[in-house]
Structures are given as structure tokens and as C-alpha cells.
Amino acid sequence: MSKRRSIRKYDTAVKIDRTEMEEIINEAVKAPSSVNMQPWRFVIVDSEAGKQSLEPIVKFNKLQNDTSSAMIAIFGDLESFDYAEKIYGSAVELNLMPKEVKEKQLEMLSPMFEQLPLEAKKEMAVIDSALVAMNLMLVARAYGYDTNPIGGFDKEKIAETLDIDEKRYYPVMILSIGKADEEGYPSYRLPASDITFWR
């Protein structure tokens, strides 16, 4: 954590292969999520054509797009409950959850998710996707790579640009990832005494 920096310029000679990228993702998704619905979805843009399509979307973050090994667009799946049976069913098969708990959970959660307002789904997607993004940044450091979280991009156009369902997938952030070609700047953090309230 103390060595993480937001890196904007990367070594263009270093390309993270897709097998290693999947390993990083598989580690990152150990993040917690609301009722374990894991709403995060990743679109990894590592091809030249893909990066060119992102250029008009990423606005003032062109350097990251041009030099990173990949740009990871993180979306929240507003229909993540579609995976409930697979998630809880797999937990039962792996002896991580009793079958009766699975059935009770699905019985309770199914009507709740059906009635959940769109804004509540978006809020859940953003919170959970932010948790996985932080995990991903720390995992990337453990693998010897660096990242930069990017919020400044065209959220209205990114789903269409990346050819995914814009009604289902809500854009949260983009992470650039690669081998740093600069040290990055340390930054000041407010101390706990300034930001903590005791009651």
C-alpha cells in the first residue's frame, strides 16, 4: 500500500500477457460484495485497435492509454443477480455453504432484487466495483506492475465504444495498468485525527 503510486506513463516495451492478466483479475475478485453478487465486470483493452477506439473517450488521460499495457474498464452489472444460482450453487458444491442456507438466501433475495430501484442497483454496483478496483491496484503492485484509476472519461459513450450492453453495464472507472516508466509522486494524506469522529 505504501509503495502504490498513480502512474501515468508506462514502459511501452512491457506487455502483460492475457494469462497473467487473468491471474491478477482472479486475485482481485476476492474483494467483498453485497450478498456476494460480485457485480464487477472487466473489459480489458490491450489491442492497438481497442486503444484507438478509447482515445476519444479517455479525454485528458491519453498518456495512460498510449503507454499502458492495457486499459481495464470496470463496469457494474445491474443484473448481477442473474448469477445468484451459479454463485450460491457453486458454494454448496464446494462445501462453502449448506444447501438450506443457499435456498433460504435465494428465497429472501430474489424478490428484493426484483423490486430494487435502478438507482439502488447503480449505487451497489459502484461501491462493490470500487472495492474490487482497489484490490486490483494492490494485486498489480504485488505482480510488479502499476496502475492509475481514471474517472475522467466519457461515461455516456464507453459501453457503446466497447460493444457491451449500455443498459445492463454501468461504467464505474478505468484502470490503466503496466510497468511504470516514471516513479510517480508521493502525496499527502490527511491524518486520522482530521477525518475521524468518535462517539
Buried (B, 14 or more C-beta within 10 A) or exposed (E): EEEBBBBBBBBEEBBBEEEEBEBBBEBBBEBEBBBBBBBBBBBBBBEEEBBEBBEEBBEEBEBBBBBBBBBBBBBBBBBBBEBBEEBBBEBBEEEEBEEEEBEEBBEEBEEEBEEBEEEEBBBBBBBBBBBBBBBBBBBBBEBEBBBBBBEEBBBEEBBEBBEBEBEBBBBBBBBBBBBBBBEBEEEEEEEEEEEEEEE
